[in-house]
Amino acid sequence: MALRNYLQTRYERVVEAVAYVQRLFYQTHIFFSPIVHSHPMSLYMPADYNTFEFWVEGIDSNWLSVMDECWVLMDTGWDLSKGVKYEINWFKEHNKPIQYLDPVTYEIKEEVSATN
């Protein structure tokens, strides 16, 4: 139950952050968040579809290919997330910019090192 509460709290923080930056940059940016846009759907998928390969490599990677840049919310555990690592590496391999957002102030940070 503690893990479920943690995941729900994390999900809510990400939704709040995406809503905030979307309001702030609505005239110049359209944001896609795998957590915000895919998590609700995953609750209704059979277990054999709820895999890293299905969501990140199958669904999210298609979205990455049409994005101009990546914004990473540096919330607790961001640097340990397999999905975030995949996305950062994808953007680096494709020479596309990556922005890092402070989870409290939403200020953009210079590139930071993530745990590999």
N, C-alpha and C positions, 0 to 999 in steps of 0.2 A: 504493500500500500504506500509506503514511503517513496518508492521509486516512481509509482504512478503520480503521486502528488508533485514530486520534483519535475517530472516530465511535463505535467500540465502547467506548472508555474513557468518553466522554461518556454513552453509553447506560447503562453500568454505574454511573456516579456518580448519574444520575437515578434508576435503580432503587433504589440504596442510600438515597437521600434520601427517596423515596416510602415505602419500607419503614420507615424511621426515624420519619417523621412519622405514618404510619399506626399504628405501635405506640404512639407517644406520645399520640395523640388518638383511639384506637380507640373510646372510649366516646362521643365527641361528633361525630366527623367520619368520612366515608367519602371517600377520595381517588380521583380519576380523573386519570391522566396520559396525554395523547396519546402521549408517547414510550414510556412503559412498556406501555400497552395496545395501541397500534397498530403500533409498530416491528416486533415479531416477525411480525405478519401481513403487513406490507409486503414482507418478504423472499420471500414466496411469491406475490406479485401480479404480473401482467404489467406491463411498463413503462408502458403507456398508462394504467394505474390509479394509478401512483405519481406523482401530481401534487399540487400544492398545492390545487387546486380539489377533487380527489377527497377527500383526507384532511382538510384543514382546513375548507374551506367545505362539503363534503358530509357527512363523518362527524363530525368533532369539534364543529362548530357545533351539532349536535343534542344533544350532551352538555352544551355550555355552557348551553343553554336550561333545563336542569333543575338547574343548580348554583346554590348560594347565594353562593359567593364563589370567588375565584381566588387561588391561592398560586403565586408565581413563585419558582423556585429561581434565584438570581442567579449561576449558574455561568458560566464563561468563554463569552462570546459570546451570553449570554441577550438582551442589548440589541440584538443584530444579527439575531436570529432573526425571520424573516417570520411564522412561526407564533405566537411569543410576542407579537409586536406586534399581530397579529390578535386574540388572546385578550384582551390588556390593553385594547385599544380596544373590543372587544365588551362587556367588563364595565363600562368607563366609560360607554359609551352606554346601558347598562341600569341604571345607578346601583347596581351591586353592588360590594361591598367587594373590595379586592385586598390581599393580604398578600405581602410580599417577604421571602424567606428567605435568610439568609447561607449560602453553600455549605459552610462549614467548621463553624460552630457551630449552624446551623439556627435561630438567633435570628431573630425577626420584626423587620424594619426598618420605619421610617416610609417613606412613599411616596418613591420615588427616581425620578430622571429617566432615561428611556431614550433612546437615540439614535433620532431620528425618521427 
